[in-house]
Amino acid sequence: MAGSLFLVTGALNVGSILGTNSSGESATKSLEEQATRIEAKLAKTPEDENMLLNLTRTRINVANTMITNGRGSRKANSQKK
């Protein structure tokens, strides 16, 4: 029975039940680290357009994960103060 329920509802995010965003926070951290590595490479080869494109995409992804986690909005930041 539990197996059929899993098939009907799909994967269940335990973090959403418990109110934790650990997977989202780790995704943000991972993307921020990736952006830092790309910036270091760009410092060595600033004319690399593909690397600049990758940095832009990575920074957009960081912002999207922060917004998804509630860390990227002014309202969320003002409530934490």
N, C-alpha and C positions, 0 to 999 in steps of 0.2 A: 504494500500500500504506500509506504513512504517513497519507494522508488517511482511509482506512478505519479505521485504528487510532484516529485522533483522534475519529471518529464513534462508535466503540464505547466508548472510555474517557471521553470528554468532555474538557473543558478541563483542562489540567495546570497546577498551580500550581508555577512554577519555584522560588519561595521555599521551598516545602516540601522540595524536593529539595536545595537548597543550605543549608537550615537557617537562613534569614533570615526575619524577620517584618516586613519593611519595609512591606508593605501594611497589616498589622494595626496597626503602630505609627503609621502615618500616619492610619489611621482613628481611632485613639484621640486623636491630637493634634487632628484636625479636630473631633471631637466635643467635646473639652475647650474648644476655641476657640468653638464654637457655644454651649456652656453659659455661657461668660464673656460673650458678647454678650447672651444671654437675661437673665443676672443684671443687666447694665447697664440693659436695658430695664425690668426689674422694679423697679429702684431708682427709676425715674421714675414708674412706675405700679404700686405694690405691690398694688393691689386687683384686678389683671387675673388672673382665675382660669385662663384659657387659657394665659397666659404661664407661670404657675406649673406647670401641667400639662406644658407643653413642657419646662420646666427639669427636672422630675422624670424624664420619659422620657429626656431627653438624659443625665442623670447615670446612670441605669440602664444605658443603652447604653454609656457610658464604662466602667462597671464590668464589663459583659459582655465588652467587647473586651480589657480588661486581663486578665481571667481567661483568656480564650482565648489570649492571648499569654504567659501564665504570669507576668504582673507583678502579679496581684491577690491571690495567695494568700500566706498567712503562710509556708508551706513554701518557696515560690520566693524570697520576700524574705529568709528566714533563710539560704538557700544562697548568696546573693550576698555576704553579709558575710564 
